[in-house]
Amino acid sequence: MGSRLAGKVAIVGMTKALAVDYAANGIRVNAICPGPIETPMLSQIIAERSAGQDQAEAQAKLARRVPIGRIGRAEDVAAIAVHLASDESSWTTGISYPMDGGEGLSFRLV
């Protein structure tokens, strides 16, 4: 877990540094920081950590931890990626965009 956290912090720092380095060339650098997203990887993590618990209940328990009340979808992340790649975000650089349904703002232990 510690190395995963260190990697995430490194991505945030690298995003800021590269944004400064390349802004004068018209290159924008941003990061998308997703929380739990419905993917095969998340299903595998839930299976490994649920230790005999019903998979559907383990996934529902995870969704209850998210203030929005659901696990994210790939389409949620894709929508932000499209926005950040578009001219609508032409004045946006150096940000790390949390996509976690508010989970990072909450310490709800459900």
Phi, psi and omega in degrees: 000321181298319180291327177294317178296317179299321178296319179294318178296321179297322179296318179298314179295318179295322178301314180295315182296315180292326178299318178292315183296325188251358182301320181296339178267007180077016180259125178260139180233121178222160179236144172253126184245087184283147170270216180292121181237136179297099179217164174303325179298316179295319178301320179294317179298316179298317179299318181292324185268347184277345173040067176087348178288150177303130183301316181296320179291321178297320178291321178296322178297318177297316180298326179292338177286342182269121182308325178290339173093013178208161173278145181291163178242157178303326180297328178297314180291319180300321181298320178289320179299317179297316179299312182294333178277348184271168176292343178297339178248031186296345180250020182246118175206148177082014180261153171245112189267108178287130178237078186224017179063019181091002183301321181292345179267354190234148174244034181291125178249089182258000000 
